[in-house]
Amino acid sequence: KYAENMYYFSELALTLNAPESGTAPTDSRQRPDQRLMENGRWDEANAEKQRLEEKQRLSRKRREAEAARASEDGTPCDPYKPLWFERRKDPVTQELAHVYKGGYWESKEKQDWSLCPDIF
């Protein structure tokens, strides 16, 4: 019902992006530009998207600069690592894959998101 007002998404597709309380602050459902868009505030959503993209660019440049300095100094530099996944060889396909290493559900239970970066 009223599918034309919901971009003809199925009910399942619409619920996949529904906000959920208690999730990590990095959960994509909390993207402020997305929320603005879903509320029909297009101009604000576009401006917010631009802000987020610039923030991501600056973060990447900062990581690249740190890696370059570490390379010049000969000091170790930890590259970006996902919080709850690690890259391992899949035992079946023998291909590299990101495999859940734990920690998310424990953080969610405690509502301790102190390890999460400020991405929004």
Buried (B, 14 or more C-beta within 10 A) or exposed (E): EEEEEEEEEEEEEEEEBEEEEEBBEBBEEBBBBBBBBBEEBEEBBEEBBEEBEEEEEEBEEEBEEEBEEBEEEEEEEEEEEEBBBEEEEEEEEEEEBEEEEEEBEEBEEEEEBEEEEEEB
